[in-house]
Amino acid sequence: MKKYWPIIKDAIILLVISTAFVTLCNGIFRGLKKTTESDLLVTAINQENAKGVQEIFAEAALNKEFKSNNRSTTTLSEFKKIRANRIDDNGRTPIMWLAYVNLDDKKKITDADSKRVPLLETILASSTPDINARDHDGWSALMWASWSGLTSLSGKLIEKGADVKLSDRKGNTALSIAAKRGNTEIVNLLRSQGA
Amino acid sequence: MFSAVKNYFAEFAVLKNASKEFWLANGIQFFDGLAYFSMMNVITLYLTTNCGFNDVDSGAWVGIFTLYVTAFVFAVGSVCDTIGIKKSFLIGITLLLIARLSFGVAPMFLTGEILQYTVMGMILLMSLGTAFMSPVTSTAIRRFTSLKTRATGFNIYYLIMNVGAIFSGFAVTDGLRHSLGEVNGNLAIMIFGFVMSACCVVCASAMNENNYAEESERIVDDGKPKPRPLAIFMEVWKEPAFQKLVLFLLLTIGVRLVFTHQFLVMPKYYTRVLTSDFDLGLANSINPIIIVFGLILLIPIINRFNTFKLIVVGMSISAMSLLFMAMPVQWFLSIPGIHNLQDAYMFAIFAQILVFAFGELIFSPRFTEYIANVAPKEKVASYMSLSALPMFIAKPINGFVSGMLVARYSYDGIRAKIETGNVNYDQSPEFMWLIYFGLALLSPLAVLAMKNVLEGKKSSESENSNNVESAPVEEMA
């Protein structure tokens, strides 16, 4: 043991120095920029994990989260709505994340589309997200779906009340975004809905 | 050109009588390199997509990982002198086995904070395991080669490491992500790392650590404590030559941090300004390919020039490479053959990779030479072992800063906003690269400004630069 002691001592000294340094950096940089904590719901959506989304909106899980987070006088039903509309640093809600994929491959987009519609249904069944919420640039979930090429999801959003005429701060609408990206099916869908 | 390649490989003939242990050590190097580099290609994406870390936290934790690797290398660097090569390998590999398997399976069973704390714990465990590997492999290569074959042995070691880095990119990272999708592909890469660690266990178990190639180098335990990096540091930190070296290393941090962008910033940048299924492994394979061929073809020519000049020129080229990604991407649309933003980003990315690798090829091997030049003759090894110190300070800072910059300028979804005109230059990923370009450019400028202080003894005293024993694993981590 005696011969190992110098190594263990060095390791402890360096571990303490490193940890102190990390803690200092963390304090400085967290002070410089406040960032929103990651949202479990968004992580589950990005993984297209239907079970994960269901678990978050399960009554017991919501009750637990409600009790641990609730510092105001909101009721459980109000909390459910807040939960589904929680925004990130760019003003995006979980529904907007649901309506976004960054792919060019048509087959992969179709595959993502088919997985995401049931996720939207799960969220809508448990909560009342604002379908027409806008991010910091003025994009709605329908605009994200139009850019991403998610045709079925776009249809579902429209069915649930998405406004096809909203425009962002640069004047882009869901229709112009879909047209720019060459998503003809979505262009046709939006036109048929009066866009 | 053909003769340069022929000469390079002809040199390897001296290893035809190398021991089984030498090849087992290289086998460990290859398997562990495959696991390490493929994991590093996706680590920030894994932390965000599979574990739910936000951009700032994922950058910070990768920075913390690299910091602890450096710290533990200092602590356990001399461990194999005490417990032996085989035990050191087995301890390091076992830690990596546990960490890599946990990375692969934890997101399947855990969620939320429990998952995140588990992954944080495993990052610390993995940093300790990683810290064992590089110094122990170097010691093994040294022990299992004779004085006559040592230089070639280290050239093979360096070549195998780079071959591992090449295959880990386009074959492992892209192969698994394409076949299984991004989410499951990331997990499969971690499990692949576990399998590679198991192969390392087989190699280490078959090793006879007492098979010294140079009988005169056999370690006799005389009971005296061996010098350790911290003790060496306490001994040399007041020496003017060491202070000069630290100054040089501090001044060059800006450009050397670009190495870390490859796994801290690039994966998210690629998958956000291009597509989420982009071949990021292939992009990360280009650098080691250029380095391997460059070392073979260009080193004999480059060696004719002055070390200090090569460092400044190489660093300037590497820093300038970032300019491709810092320029407004729309400018590239005027180049024939570039039709849209996707093409423009591809052009900027590949131009940066090529130019950076060329600069790296010029300046990176010269670092070892510079340290050898500055150090008093009897303390070259000590100075070498302490040369990672300034990066120790820079690594966590870089992790936090990269996370913040990615969150601000290269967030997921930015491609949609760029294409629709919602992103001005000062909000764009190009602006992030402008910041990095400024930091990188400071290095050659500062080195030039401090030329008189930094220029040491003549390069004739330097060691043979082909004897590159520094590992990219350490360089990256």
Boltz contact constraints between the chains, C-beta under 6 A:
constraints:
  - contact:
      token1: [A, 3]
      token2: [B, 82]
      max_distance: 6.0
  - contact:
      token1: [A, 7]
      token2: [B, 79]
      max_distance: 6.0
  - contact:
      token1: [A, 10]
      token2: [B, 75]
      max_distance: 6.0
  - contact:
      token1: [A, 10]
      token2: [B, 228]
      max_distance: 6.0
  - contact:
      token1: [A, 10]
      token2: [B, 230]
      max_distance: 6.0
  - contact:
      token1: [A, 11]
      token2: [B, 75]
      max_distance: 6.0
  - contact:
      token1: [A, 14]
      token2: [B, 71]
      max_distance: 6.0
  - contact:
      token1: [A, 14]
      token2: [B, 74]
      max_distance: 6.0
  - contact:
      token1: [A, 14]
      token2: [B, 75]
      max_distance: 6.0
  - contact:
      token1: [A, 18]
      token2: [B, 67]
      max_distance: 6.0
  - contact:
      token1: [A, 18]
      token2: [B, 68]
      max_distance: 6.0
  - contact:
      token1: [A, 18]
      token2: [B, 71]
      max_distance: 6.0
  - contact:
      token1: [A, 22]
      token2: [B, 64]
      max_distance: 6.0
  - contact:
      token1: [A, 22]
      token2: [B, 396]
      max_distance: 6.0
  - contact:
      token1: [A, 25]
      token2: [B, 396]
      max_distance: 6.0
  - contact:
      token1: [A, 25]
      token2: [B, 397]
      max_distance: 6.0
  - contact:
      token1: [A, 25]
      token2: [B, 400]
      max_distance: 6.0
  - contact:
      token1: [A, 29]
      token2: [B, 400]
      max_distance: 6.0
  - contact:
      token1: [A, 33]
      token2: [B, 404]
      max_distance: 6.0
  - contact:
      token1: [A, 35]
      token2: [B, 54]
      max_distance: 6.0
  - contact:
      token1: [A, 35]
      token2: [B, 56]
      max_distance: 6.0
  - contact:
      token1: [A, 38]
      token2: [B, 52]
      max_distance: 6.0
  - contact:
      token1: [A, 38]
      token2: [B, 54]
      max_distance: 6.0
  - contact:
      token1: [A, 40]
      token2: [B, 112]
      max_distance: 6.0
  - contact:
      token1: [A, 43]
      token2: [B, 52]
      max_distance: 6.0
  - contact:
      token1: [A, 46]
      token2: [B, 49]
      max_distance: 6.0
  - contact:
      token1: [A, 47]
      token2: [B, 183]
      max_distance: 6.0
  - contact:
      token1: [A, 100]
      token2: [B, 413]
      max_distance: 6.0
  - contact:
      token1: [A, 102]
      token2: [B, 275]
      max_distance: 6.0
  - contact:
      token1: [A, 102]
      token2: [B, 276]
      max_distance: 6.0
  - contact:
      token1: [A, 102]
      token2: [B, 415]
      max_distance: 6.0
  - contact:
      token1: [A, 103]
      token2: [B, 275]
      max_distance: 6.0
  - contact:
      token1: [A, 104]
      token2: [B, 275]
      max_distance: 6.0
  - contact:
      token1: [A, 137]
      token2: [B, 417]
      max_distance: 6.0
  - contact:
      token1: [A, 137]
      token2: [B, 422]
      max_distance: 6.0
  - contact:
      token1: [A, 147]
      token2: [B, 416]
      max_distance: 6.0
  - contact:
      token1: [A, 170]
      token2: [B, 421]
      max_distance: 6.0
  - contact:
      token1: [A, 170]
      token2: [B, 422]
      max_distance: 6.0
  - contact:
      token1: [A, 172]
      token2: [B, 420]
      max_distance: 6.0
